[in-house]
């Protein structure tokens, strides 16, 4: 069953959402969009938990994996705007221990654009150990670079969060989860967390791996001896391996794992990106200055990532468009996707923010046909609405 609403003119989005269930194997999902400061799409449907036959409801929450990085990026922009952090400062200015093992010249801009040279953690850690973000940051501070710092981007799948989270802690004193809650979620009235309170646990959808996802991960795992960097990125900790997904565990939800364990209501993440797409102000709340957002989505690194085997481009924590157009048809898009198919972002020229959040994981990094259909329909609807308004 599909529920929710679309504003007049956005019916093609509802049709694409329905086809995802009928034709593309959708299990459960939510899709929301803000345009011009208004909620224009808010859809949900399917099952939040297949095994218990729990439907996806209006208040269902879901994990978005690397969609979390967009939340961290927003926190970073706020600290940059306040002058607490500088892109061209060495990380060791704020975090002296980080200078160990020849890392004294690594800059903040390298960390936020996946060029710090630390794409993975060499010390083997369990899923349980990975929930200690302070300990993970300590391990990275003591580790030498794995690839040349400042060179072409190499996706820091897990380590981006621990590095940026520790920078936030060092300059502000609060953890990234607390900073997000107090400085962003609170003022904009958003339901999104890095570190989910126990009282919200009952609302979280259960994530499932498709056969395609399991196969793609198996091919990317990497051998620790033959390919230590690939292993460190995809298999340390072993979050996608074994029986139960780590991302479904209460301990994982409760921790602060800033690269990957954000849990959200799609309408709230769409609202956040809608605010950013409208210059940083929504419903009378000023989150960021327009020039800060413009600087945050400016491309800092671009290239072909050998461990993703795909083109990548990053601003200050955000993904920006490549020729694959993974953030929808808008050339000026920025945001972040997550493993399994979720995608979240902003189209500034169209003043639109969106969030697609499913619980069936289709792929690690490739463009998801479910998201592509929704974003194509949304782009057409927004553009047509603009034409009608101008007429």
C-alpha positions as CSV (number, residue, x, y, z in Angstrom):
1,X,0.0,0.0,0.0
2,X,1.2,3.5,-0.9
3,X,0.2,6.5,1.2
4,X,1.0,10.2,1.4
5,X,0.4,13.1,-1.0
6,X,1.8,15.0,-4.0
7,X,1.0,18.6,-4.8
8,X,-0.8,19.4,-8.0
9,X,1.5,18.9,-11.0
10,X,3.7,16.3,-9.1
11,X,1.5,13.3,-10.0
12,X,4.3,11.8,-12.2
13,X,6.4,11.4,-9.0
14,X,3.6,9.3,-7.4
15,X,3.4,7.2,-10.6
16,X,7.1,6.6,-10.5
17,X,7.0,5.7,-6.9
18,X,4.2,3.1,-7.6
19,X,6.1,1.6,-10.5
20,X,9.1,1.1,-8.2
21,X,6.9,-1.4,-6.3
22,X,5.2,-2.9,-9.3
23,X,8.3,-3.2,-11.6
24,X,11.5,-2.6,-9.7
25,X,11.1,-4.9,-6.7
26,X,10.7,-2.2,-4.1
27,X,10.1,-3.6,-0.5
28,X,9.5,-0.4,1.5
29,X,10.5,3.2,1.0
30,X,9.8,6.8,1.5
31,X,10.3,9.7,-0.9
32,X,9.9,13.4,-0.1
33,X,10.7,16.7,-1.8
34,X,10.6,20.4,-0.9
35,X,10.4,23.0,-3.7
36,X,10.5,26.7,-3.2
37,X,10.2,26.2,0.6
38,X,7.1,24.0,0.4
39,X,6.6,20.2,0.9
40,X,5.4,19.1,-2.5
41,X,6.0,15.3,-2.3
42,X,5.6,13.1,0.8
43,X,5.2,9.4,-0.1
44,X,5.7,6.1,1.7
45,X,4.7,2.5,1.2
46,X,5.5,-1.1,1.3
47,X,6.9,-3.0,4.3
48,X,9.2,-1.7,7.0
49,X,9.8,-5.2,8.2
50,X,9.1,-8.1,5.9
51,X,9.4,-10.9,8.4
52,X,7.0,-9.3,10.9
53,X,4.7,-7.9,8.1
54,X,5.0,-4.4,9.5
55,X,3.9,-1.7,7.0
56,X,5.9,1.4,6.3
57,X,4.0,4.2,8.2
58,X,4.0,7.9,8.2
59,X,6.5,7.9,11.1
60,X,8.8,5.2,9.9
61,X,12.6,5.9,10.2
62,X,15.3,4.3,8.1
63,X,19.1,4.1,8.0
64,X,20.7,5.9,5.0
65,X,24.3,4.7,5.2
66,X,26.5,7.2,3.5
67,X,23.6,9.6,3.2
68,X,24.9,10.4,6.7
69,X,27.9,12.2,5.2
70,X,25.6,15.0,4.0
71,X,24.5,15.6,7.6
72,X,28.2,15.8,8.6
73,X,28.9,18.2,5.8
74,X,26.2,20.5,7.0
75,X,27.8,20.5,10.5
76,X,31.2,21.3,9.0
77,X,29.8,24.2,7.0
78,X,28.3,25.8,10.1
79,X,31.7,25.6,11.8
80,X,33.4,27.0,8.8
81,X,30.9,29.9,8.7
82,X,31.6,30.7,12.3
83,X,35.3,30.7,11.8
84,X,35.9,27.8,14.1
85,X,37.4,25.7,11.3
86,X,39.4,26.7,8.2
87,X,39.8,24.6,5.1
88,X,43.4,25.5,4.5
89,X,44.5,24.8,8.1
90,X,46.4,21.7,8.9
91,X,44.3,19.1,10.7
92,X,47.0,19.0,13.4
93,X,46.2,22.6,14.4
94,X,42.9,21.4,15.9
95,X,44.0,17.8,16.6
96,X,47.7,17.7,17.5
97,X,48.0,13.9,17.7
98,X,47.0,13.7,14.1
99,X,50.4,14.9,12.9
100,X,51.9,11.5,13.8
101,X,53.3,9.2,11.0
102,X,54.0,12.1,8.6
103,X,50.5,13.5,8.5
104,X,51.5,17.1,9.7
105,X,50.8,18.6,6.2
106,X,47.3,17.1,5.7
107,X,44.8,20.0,5.5
108,X,41.2,20.2,6.5
109,X,40.2,20.5,2.8
110,X,41.9,17.2,2.2
111,X,39.8,15.5,4.9
112,X,36.5,16.9,3.7
113,X,37.1,16.0,0.0
114,X,38.3,12.4,0.5
115,X,42.0,13.3,-0.2
116,X,43.4,12.8,3.3
117,X,45.1,9.5,2.3
118,X,43.3,7.5,4.9
119,X,40.5,5.8,3.0
120,X,40.5,2.8,5.3
121,X,41.6,1.6,8.8
122,X,44.5,-0.8,8.8
123,X,44.0,-2.0,12.4
124,X,41.4,-4.8,12.3
125,X,38.3,-3.8,14.2
126,X,35.1,-5.6,14.9
127,X,31.6,-4.2,14.3
128,X,31.3,-3.7,18.0
129,X,34.6,-1.9,18.3
130,X,33.6,0.4,15.4
131,X,30.8,1.9,17.5
132,X,33.5,3.7,19.6
133,X,34.1,6.7,17.5
134,X,36.7,8.2,19.8
135,X,38.8,5.0,19.7
136,X,38.5,4.9,15.8
137,X,39.8,8.5,15.6
138,X,42.7,7.6,17.8
139,X,43.6,4.7,15.5
140,X,43.5,6.9,12.5
141,X,45.7,9.6,14.2
142,X,48.4,6.9,14.7
143,X,48.2,5.5,11.2
144,X,50.3,6.5,8.2
145,X,48.7,7.5,5.0
146,X,47.7,4.7,2.7
147,X,47.7,6.8,-0.5
148,X,49.5,10.1,-1.1
149,X,47.6,12.9,0.8
150,X,46.3,15.7,-1.4
151,X,46.3,13.6,-4.5
152,X,43.2,12.3,-6.4
153,X,40.2,11.5,-4.3
154,X,39.9,8.0,-2.8
155,X,36.5,7.5,-1.1
156,X,36.9,7.4,2.7
157,X,33.8,5.2,3.2
158,X,34.1,4.9,7.0
159,X,37.0,7.0,7.9
160,X,35.5,10.2,6.6
161,X,33.1,10.1,9.5
162,X,35.6,9.4,12.2
163,X,38.0,12.1,10.9
164,X,35.3,14.8,10.5
165,X,33.6,13.8,13.7
166,X,36.8,14.2,15.7
167,X,37.5,17.6,14.0
168,X,34.0,18.7,15.1
169,X,34.7,17.5,18.7
170,X,38.1,19.2,18.8
171,X,36.9,22.6,17.7
172,X,33.5,22.7,19.3
173,X,33.6,20.3,22.2
174,X,30.4,18.5,21.2
175,X,30.2,15.2,19.4
176,X,28.9,15.3,15.9
177,X,25.6,13.7,16.9
178,X,25.0,16.2,19.6
179,X,26.1,19.1,17.3
180,X,23.6,17.9,14.7
181,X,20.8,17.6,17.1
182,X,21.3,21.0,18.8
183,X,22.4,23.2,15.8
184,X,20.5,21.7,12.8
185,X,17.8,19.2,13.7
186,X,16.4,21.3,16.6
187,X,16.1,24.6,14.9
188,X,14.6,23.1,11.7
189,X,12.4,20.6,13.6
190,X,13.9,17.6,11.8
191,X,13.7,13.9,12.7
192,X,17.2,12.8,11.9
193,X,19.9,11.4,14.1
194,X,23.5,10.3,14.3
195,X,23.1,8.2,17.5
196,X,19.4,7.3,17.7
197,X,17.7,7.7,21.1
198,X,16.2,4.4,22.5
199,X,12.7,5.9,22.5
200,X,12.8,6.1,18.7
201,X,14.0,2.5,18.1
202,X,10.6,1.0,17.5
203,X,10.1,3.2,14.4
204,X,13.2,2.0,12.4
205,X,12.7,0.0,9.3
206,X,14.6,-3.3,8.9
207,X,17.2,-3.2,6.1
208,X,17.6,-6.2,3.7
209,X,20.3,-7.1,1.3
210,X,19.2,-8.1,-2.2
211,X,21.1,-10.8,-4.0
212,X,22.7,-8.2,-6.2
213,X,23.9,-6.2,-3.2
214,X,25.4,-9.3,-1.6
215,X,27.2,-10.2,-4.8
216,X,28.5,-6.7,-5.4
217,X,29.9,-6.5,-1.9
218,X,31.5,-10.0,-2.1
219,X,33.4,-8.8,-5.3
220,X,34.6,-5.6,-3.6
221,X,35.7,-7.1,-0.2
222,X,39.4,-7.3,-1.0
223,X,42.1,-9.6,0.4
224,X,43.8,-8.2,3.5
225,X,47.3,-9.5,2.3
226,X,46.9,-9.0,-1.5
227,X,44.9,-5.7,-1.3
228,X,45.2,-4.1,2.1
229,X,43.7,-0.8,1.0
230,X,40.6,-2.4,-0.6
231,X,40.2,-4.6,2.4
232,X,40.5,-1.6,4.8
233,X,37.8,0.3,2.9
234,X,35.2,-2.4,2.4
235,X,35.8,-5.0,5.1
236,X,37.1,-3.3,8.2
237,X,34.8,-3.4,10.1
238,X,32.9,-6.3,8.4
239,X,29.6,-4.4,8.3
240,X,28.0,-6.0,5.3
241,X,29.3,-9.6,5.9
242,X,27.9,-12.5,7.8
243,X,24.3,-13.1,8.8
244,X,22.6,-10.2,10.4
245,X,23.4,-6.7,9.0
246,X,25.3,-4.6,11.5
247,X,23.1,-1.7,10.5
248,X,20.0,-3.3,12.0
249,X,21.5,-3.7,15.5
250,X,20.4,-1.4,18.3
251,X,24.0,-1.0,19.4
252,X,24.8,0.3,15.9
253,X,21.8,2.7,15.9
254,X,22.7,4.1,19.3
255,X,26.4,4.8,18.5
256,X,27.8,7.8,16.6
257,X,29.3,6.4,13.4
258,X,29.3,9.6,11.4
259,X,30.0,8.2,7.9
260,X,27.2,5.7,7.9
261,X,24.7,5.3,10.7
262,X,22.4,8.3,10.2
263,X,18.7,7.4,10.8
264,X,16.1,9.7,9.3
265,X,12.6,10.4,8.3
266,X,12.9,11.1,4.5
267,X,10.7,14.2,4.8
268,X,13.1,15.7,7.3
269,X,16.2,15.1,5.1
270,X,14.3,16.5,2.2
271,X,13.4,19.5,4.4
272,X,17.1,20.0,5.3
273,X,18.2,19.9,1.6
274,X,15.2,22.1,0.7
275,X,16.6,24.7,3.2
276,X,20.0,24.5,1.6
277,X,18.5,24.7,-1.9
278,X,16.7,27.9,-0.9
279,X,19.9,29.7,0.3
280,X,20.0,28.3,3.8
281,X,16.7,29.7,5.2
282,X,13.4,28.0,5.7
283,X,10.2,29.0,7.6
284,X,12.0,31.9,9.1
285,X,15.0,29.9,10.3
286,X,18.4,30.9,9.0
287,X,20.7,27.8,9.1
288,X,23.5,29.0,6.8
289,X,24.4,32.0,4.7
290,X,24.0,31.6,0.9
291,X,27.7,32.2,0.3
292,X,28.6,29.4,2.8
293,X,26.4,26.9,0.9
294,X,27.9,28.1,-2.4
295,X,31.4,27.5,-1.1
296,X,30.3,24.1,0.4
297,X,29.1,22.7,-2.9
298,X,32.1,24.0,-4.8
299,X,34.1,21.1,-6.2
300,X,37.3,20.5,-4.2
301,X,38.3,17.1,-5.8
302,X,37.4,15.2,-8.9
303,X,38.7,12.0,-10.4
304,X,38.2,8.3,-11.0
305,X,38.2,6.3,-7.8
306,X,40.0,3.0,-8.3
307,X,38.3,1.3,-5.3
308,X,34.8,2.4,-6.5
309,X,35.8,2.0,-10.1
310,X,33.7,5.1,-10.7
311,X,34.0,8.9,-11.2
312,X,33.7,10.9,-8.0
313,X,33.5,14.6,-7.2
314,X,33.3,16.2,-3.8
315,X,32.8,19.6,-2.3
316,X,33.0,20.2,1.5
317,X,31.7,16.7,2.4
318,X,29.0,16.7,-0.2
319,X,29.0,14.8,-3.4
320,X,28.7,17.0,-6.5
321,X,27.6,15.9,-9.9
322,X,29.7,13.8,-12.3
323,X,28.8,12.8,-15.8
324,X,26.9,9.9,-14.4
325,X,24.4,12.3,-12.9
326,X,23.8,10.3,-9.8
327,X,22.1,13.1,-8.0
328,X,19.4,13.5,-10.6
329,X,19.1,15.5,-13.8
330,X,20.1,18.9,-12.3
331,X,23.7,19.8,-13.2
332,X,24.1,21.9,-10.1
333,X,23.1,19.2,-7.7
334,X,24.9,18.4,-4.4
335,X,24.1,16.0,-1.6
336,X,25.0,12.4,-0.9
337,X,23.9,8.9,-1.8
338,X,24.0,5.8,0.5
339,X,24.9,2.2,-0.1
340,X,21.9,0.2,-1.2
341,X,20.2,3.0,-3.2
342,X,19.2,5.9,-1.0
343,X,19.9,9.3,-2.4
344,X,19.4,12.8,-0.9
345,X,20.3,16.2,-2.2
346,X,19.5,19.7,-3.4
347,X,19.0,21.4,-6.8
348,X,19.8,25.1,-6.1
349,X,18.6,26.6,-9.3
350,X,15.3,24.8,-8.9
351,X,15.2,25.6,-5.1
352,X,14.4,21.9,-4.5
353,X,15.6,19.3,-1.9
354,X,14.8,15.6,-1.9
355,X,15.3,12.4,-0.1
356,X,14.7,8.8,-1.3
357,X,15.1,6.2,1.5
358,X,14.4,2.5,0.8
359,X,15.1,-0.5,3.0
360,X,15.9,-3.0,0.2
361,X,19.6,-2.6,-0.6
362,X,20.3,-3.0,-4.4
363,X,23.9,-1.9,-4.8
364,X,26.9,-0.5,-3.2
365,X,27.6,2.5,-5.4
366,X,26.0,2.2,-8.9
367,X,23.1,4.4,-9.9
368,X,19.8,2.9,-8.5
369,X,17.0,2.6,-11.1
370,X,14.4,3.3,-8.4
371,X,16.0,6.6,-7.4
372,X,16.7,7.5,-11.1
373,X,13.0,7.2,-12.0
374,X,11.9,9.3,-9.0
375,X,14.4,12.0,-9.6
376,X,13.6,12.2,-13.3
377,X,9.9,12.6,-12.5
378,X,10.6,15.2,-9.8
379,X,12.8,17.2,-12.1
380,X,10.2,17.3,-14.8
381,X,7.5,18.2,-12.3
382,X,9.5,21.1,-10.7
383,X,10.5,22.5,-14.1
384,X,7.0,22.4,-15.4
385,X,5.7,24.1,-12.2
386,X,8.3,26.8,-12.7
387,X,7.1,27.3,-16.3
388,X,3.4,27.5,-15.1
389,X,4.4,30.0,-12.5
390,X,6.2,32.2,-15.0
391,X,3.3,32.1,-17.5
